[in-house]
Structure formats: structure tokens, C-alpha cells
């Protein structure tokens, strides 16, 4: 199939793009990398009157590192983020997740903001944002607002963003330099959406865990924060952890589904094994006995 007719605009400033969205009254769609949007247009599952391309807006590109946070502009390409030495050092879980987003060719076009704003429940980047307490900065002609990533998703491909808003920046808070990254997923083929996956970070003071941020992908209608698991880990010594019990707790917080790729029961079984393995590896307890 071919897309329904639409007008194409490539503004050079954020103000121009915001004005276009406001004037369109909900009939405009922004294109970031286009890796998901273009197939939807071809299938006529998305039929905007105006397509607003954000690629030429300089302020929507780049990575800024500060003492207490890292801000990534929404149009930053996934491969650019993957190669960034600051992200490799300070947000290794994000970098690990990026290696599993699509393929090298699609990452040349795909953007962090595009993936996070789209909200695919089995995608890596929305789950990373939720797990690591990212703050999402949105803007419209009416002003700016900031939303915690954990509050951004309300259903499959559904977010609290309004039709006239643009996600401009993803801000990750600081994590201790020696924190332990967590990332793993199970997919049918490299580049496929995950059947199940767990991502996040763990901070320790000596052997004692002081902070954890963890989220599931592919295990419910949105990225799911593993709140109970985080609470159970907090304050516990790594040498006193019952990893099997933690995996049971983690899987109890999910709501997997049946689809053509896998059953809910498979997702629960595989997800539990994956969680136990990842926690053991992160905390240096070796293989599952």
C-alpha cells in the first residue's frame, strides 16, 4: 500500500514546528527517525494531513552531561548515543539496551525521542527511561512541562502527550559511577521486539544495596516498573539475597499477554529465569545453580 496524501514540512526551528502542530488542530504528526511511522503510513494506520519533520532542528540534537544529570535531545540518533563515551561510562544500561534496538542500519535513522515517545511496550528505550527515573520534557506553544517517564505511558502506544506537544529532551538523573547495570532480553531474532526483558541499575554501598531502578519490557501494556523488586532489594546485603524468591516477586508484578509471538505463560516462565540470571550476574553471584 501507499500512504494517504499529506503535506510535508521540514521546519528549521522548534518554534516553527510547534506553531505547525498548534495550527493543525490534531491533524499533524511529527516524524523523528521514521522507522516505525513510515510503515504505519504505508499501511494507512496513520493518516495525518501534515507531516512535520524534526530532522533540521538543531536544538533537538545532542547530549549534555552535567554533574547531577545527563540530558539527551530527542532527535539524537541511536547510533550516536551508542557511541557516546559519556553514556558508555555513566549510563551503561542505556548503551546495552541501544545495542538491541533494531539493527545497525535502522539505528542510523532511529532517534531516542522517537522510540520513547512512541511507547511500544516491548521496546527497549521506553523501559530504560522508566527504570532509570528519566524525566521527559515536552513543549507546545502553550508552554513547557516535565513528566516522569513512569507516568508517561497509559497503554499500548498511548501516552499523556498532547497532539500539539513535542518531546524535546530526555533527562536521566545521576547514578553512582560504580553502579551495576542490568539488561537482558529474549527475542525470536536479533532486532525483533523482546518477548520479555528486564533493564535497570543497582547502586551499592559496599555489599549493601542502597538504590535500585528496574523495569520490564514486553510484559504488559506499558513498560512496567518492578517496584516490589526494587523495595525488596533496598537495604539488603548482596550475600543475603534469595535470588529465586526475588525472581518470583518480580514476575508477580507483570501482566504478560498471549500473541502470535509467544504465550503469556511462556513470557512468565522465561521472564522469571531471565530475572534470576540477571540479578545473579549483576550482583556477582554467578550462574543459577
JOURQUI-V342819 format. One line per field, one symbol per residue. ss: DSSP state (H for helix, E for strand, C for the rest). Layout:
# JOURQUI-V342819
ss->???
This chain:
# JOURQUI-V342819
ss->CCCCCCEEECCCCHHHHHHHHHHHCCCEEEECCCCCHHHHHHCCCCCCCEEEECCCCHHHCCEEECCCEEEEECCCEHHHHHCCHHHHHHCHHHHHHHCCCCCHHHHCCCEHHHHHHHCCCCCHHHHHHHHCCCEEEEEECCEEEEEEHHHCEEECCEECCCCCCEEEEEEEECCCCCCEEEEEEECCCCCCCCCEEEEEEEEEECCEEEEEEEEEECCCCCCEECHHHHHHHCCCEHHHCCHHHHHHHHHHCCCCCCCCCCCHHHHHHHHHHHHHHHHHHHCCCCCCC
